[in-house]
Amino acid sequence: MKKKLNIFFSNSISAHKWGGGEKWMVTAGKGLNERGHNVILSGKSNSVFLTKAEEAGLDIIPLNIYADYNPFKIIHTKWLLKRKKIDVIVLNLNKDIRVAGIAARWAKIPVIIARNGIQLFSDKWKHKMTMKLVDGIITNSKSIKEAYNRFQWMDKNKTTVIYNGLKSNNQVDPIELKAIWNIPKDHLVFVAAGRLTTQKGFDLLIEAVSSISSSKRPFSILIAGMGKERKLLQDQIDNYNLQNIKLIGFQNNLASIIKAADYVIMPSRKEGMPNVVMESMALGKPVLAANVNGVPELLDHNKTGYIFDPMRPEPVKEAIKFVLENHGSEKIANWGSLAKEHVKSNFSLEKMLNELESYFYNQYAQAYR
């Protein structure tokens, strides 16, 4: 019988932030815990991350990492890791590596792993030095692995791709979103979701919609999420006098909103393996997404969705116009069902946990060769 591992996740993300990396850690931690491993998640005190982890039934430790190379925090973390007899530590941000990673090296933790949901390393000497602190990198897209392997100093075997996994959920019921947000009954509804930041490209989406002077079908767009760009986006909507775009804030029932929509659109400037795309596909919804990082590994253009060029509003406009003109036609009728099957076959939670568990065991075995 294989040893049950003591696994420690370190995530120094700001207390108010909750994104794909945090969701992955809680999901992976809960899955590994249910398989009998001892899992601890650490993060900032009173953070959304630790709150979600505790709600998932996981052990948590507040560990306030604010600055790189903090000697007092490194010493405290080293003591903590040794006391908990940690076998595997998984580090989220570069800051985690340069504090908890150093502590793990000093504590002689067998397996030290960086997990990059987006590209966090560049071809700089400081990142080359950071890499020496970890035994491996887990990422969720081939594009990030390929980017890292272009660095001349990078060990080509250091990065492993393990795709995000979703637990199948057939219990999601659609909500009456047209009634809730006063959308005319004859409108097609697009949903976009994410933090209201420049990275997510919602400004490009608003710009694109402003240039659609006429279309075959009327439509509305709901943008779910909170963030520092909210006022700028609302001002942009108001300046264009767009009545068919609404910022609806953070939504706990996002899956039900997506289930009720006709399409999901993701205009991001940068992503890793975007959760909103994968989760929408799993719900059987056709997705229009910018061609960033892991999107082509998820979507098959014109088969399970629509991929458009990133960074500019014109391709977003063309994507919207395409589905407006072809809605209900054979050309796009099966996008949603094919997308759902693709996610079910290739991105299941069980598959992710199997690969993650196997990876940890292999790394652990190598540490004692």
N, C-alpha and C positions, 0 to 999 in steps of 0.2 A: 504494500500500500504506500502511495506516495506521501511524502511529508506535507502537512498543511503549512502553508507559508504565512508569515507575519508580514503584511503588506502595508506600506505607509504612503499616502498620497499627500504631496505638498503643493498648495495652490495659494499664491500671494496676491491674487487678483483683488482689485479694490472692493471694499465691503459691499457697495451697492450694485456691483456688476454681476450679471448672470448670463453666460453665453454658452456656446457649443462646447468649449473645453471643460467648463464646470459641469455641464450636463453629462458629458462623457465620463468624468471622474465619478460622479454619483452613481450613474448607471453601471459602470464597470465595478465600482466598489461594492454595490449591492449584489450584483451577480456573483462576484467572487466570494463574498461573505456567505451567500446562500449555498455555495459549493463547499463550505467548511473552512475557508481561509479566515484568518484573523485580520480584519481590515480597519485601518484608522485613517481618517481624513483630517488634514490640518489646514487652517486658513486664518483669515483675520477675524478678530472677535466680532460677534454680532453681524457677520457677513451673511448675505443671501446664500452663498455657497454652503456655509456650515449649517444654516437653518434648513436648507433642502436636504443636506446629508443626514441631519438628525431626524427629519421627517421620514427619511427612508430607512430608519432603524440602525444607522451606522454610528460607530464610536467616533467622536470628534475631539480634537484638541486645538484650542485657539493658539496660533503661533503667528504673531504679528511681524512679518518680514516686510520692512520698508526700504532698506538700503542694501546695496551690494556689499559683500565682504565685511559685514558687521561682526566684529570679533566676539562680542558678548552673546549675540544671537547664535553664532556658529557654535560656541561652547555649550550653550544651553541645549541646542538642538542635538548636538553630539551626545550629551548625557541622556536626553530623551530617547534617542534611537537605540542606545545601548540598553537602557532600562526596559524598553519594550521588546528587545531581542529581534529587531527588524531584519528580515531576510531580503526584502525588495523595497526600494523606494522609487516612486514615480514623481517626477518633477514637472511642473507646468510651465512657468515662465523662466527666462534667463536669470531673473533675480532669485528664483528658487534654487537654481543650479549653483549660483554664486554664494549662497548661504547654506541651505539644507544639503546641497550636493557636496560642498566642502566638508560639512559636518559628517556626512555619510562616509566620505573617504577617510577622515580621521577616526571614525568609529569602526572602520573596516567592515562596512555593510557589504555583503556578497554581490548584490545586484543593484546598480544605480542607473536609472533609465530616465531620459528626457522624453516627454510626450508632446509633440508639436502638431496641433490641429491646423495651424497656419504656419507659414514659413517664418521662423523666428531667428534663423541664423543667416548671416551674409558672409561674403568672402573677405572677412576682416580678421586681423591678427587676434583681436580680443575674443572672437568667436572660436578661432582655432584653439586658443588656450582653454576656453570654456569646455570645448569638446573633450579635452583630456580628463575632465572630471566625471564623465559618464561612460558607462559600458556600452550603451546602445541608445538608439533613438527609435521611438514608435511614431509613425505618422499615418494619416488616414487617406492619403492620395499618392498615386504614383508620380504626379507632377512635382510634389515637394521632394520626394526621394530623388528624382532626376535632377532637380535644382541643386540639392546638396551634393550629389555625386559629381557635379561639374566643378566643385572646388578641388583644386589639385591636391590639397592637403588632406582631404576627407577619405577615410577608410571606406571603400565601396561596400563593405559588408556591415557597416555600422547602423544603417537605417533600414528598418523593416516596416512594410506596409501592412497594417491591420485595419480593415474597413470598419467604420462605425456600424453598430448593429441595432436594429429596432425590434422591440417585442411586438408581435402582431396584436392588433387591437381592433376587433370587429364590433366593439361595443360603443363606438362613437356615433352619437346621433346629431344630425344637423340642427342648427337653430334657425329661427325665423329672422335671418339677418336683414331682409328687406324691410320687414316691419320695424325692427329695432332701430335701424339707421335711416328710415324714411327713404328707401330706394324704390323708384317706380317698378311696377311688376314686370314691365317689358324689358328691363335692363339686364344685360349680362353682368355678372359681378366678378371682378378680379380682386384677389387678396394678396397683399404684400406684408411681410412681417420681419421684424428685427429691431435692433437698437437704432434710434434715430441719430445716426452719425454719418459722416461723409462716406465712410467705407461702404455703407449699404446702398448708396446710389439712388436714394429716393428723390433727390433733386433732379436727377436725370429722368426719372419716371414722370415727375410733374411737368418738366420741360417738354417731354415727348407728348404727353396728353394735350398740352396747350397748343400743339401744332396740328392736332387732328381736327380739322375744321368740319369735316363731315364723315360719316361712316355708315355702312350698311345697316348696322344695328346700334342702338343706344347702349351705353355701358356706364358702370360706376366702378370706382376703385376704393377699397378700404385698406388703409395702412395701419397695421397694429404694431405698437411698440412705444417705448419712451426713450428719451435721450436728450442730449444737449442741443441738438439741432431742431428741436420741435418748433420753436418760435420762428426760426428761419424758414422752415418748410411751410408753416401755416401762412407766413407773410407771402411766400412764393405762390401758394394756392390763391390767396386773396388778391394778389396783384394781377393774376391771370383771370380772376373771377371764375374759377372753376367750381361749378356746383356738383360735379360728379366725382370729386376726390374728397375723402374724409380721413382725418387722423383720428383713430378711435382709441388710442392709448394702449397700455398693457392689458392683455386679455388672458385670464387664467384658462379660459375654455377655447383656446386657439384651434385645437383640433376640430371642435364642433363648428367653428366659423369656416375653416377650410373645407370641411365636409359639405357645407351648404353653398360654397362658392362654385362658380363655373370654371374658373382658372386661377392658378397661383402664378405670380410673377416675381422674379428676383433680379433686380437690376444692379447688383453689387459691383463695386470696383475691385474688391478683393475678398476671397473666401478660402477656406480649406476644403473640407467636404461638407457642404452646407446642409445643416439639419433640416431647414425649412423645405428644401427641395426633396430630400429623402422622405421626410414625414408626409409631405403632400402626396408624393408618389405612392406611398404605402396606403394612403386613404383613397387611392384610385383617382386622383385629380391630375389633369394635364397641367404641366408646368412650363412656363417660359422663363429661361434663365440666361444670364450673361455667361459668356465663355471664360470663366475664371477657374483656375486650379482643378478641383476635382469634379467639376460639372460634367465634362465629357465622359468621365468614368461612371456617372450615374445615368445621364440622359443619352438616348440615341436620337439625334436630330431628325425630326419629321417622322419618327416612329413611336417614341414614348414621350415626346415633348418637342420644344422648340428652343434652339440655342442661338443666341445673337451676340454680336461683337460687344465687348464692354466699353465703358468710359465715355460713350457719346449718346445723346438722346435719340438721334436718328434711327439706329438699329432697334431701340426699344419701341419707337413708334411703328416701325415696319413689322415687328413681331406682333404687336397688338392688332394692327390692321389685318395681318394675315389670318389670325383666328377669328376676328370679327367677320371677315369675308367668307371664311370656310366653316364657321360653326354649324354643326349638324350634318356636315358632309362626310362622305366616306373617307375623305383625306385625313381627317383628324378624329373621327368617331371613336377609334379604339385606343387612342393615346393613353387614357386613364387606366383602362384595364390591363394593358400591356406593361405600363409603368408599375402597377401594383404587383404583377407577377415577377417582374425583374427584381424589385426590392425584396420580395419574399424569398426568392431563390438565392440572392447574392449578399444580402445585407441583414441577415437575421441576427438577433441578439445571441442566440446559442452559438452560432458560427463565430461571432466576435469573441465570446468568452472562451470557447475552445482554443482559438488561436492565441489569445492573450495568456491563458493558463499554460499552454504548451511553450510559449515564448519564455515566460518566467522560469519554468522548470529547466529549459535548455540553458538559459543564462546562469541559473543557479548551479547546474551541473558543471558548466565551464569554469565557474569561479573556484571550484574545488578540484580541478584537474591538476 
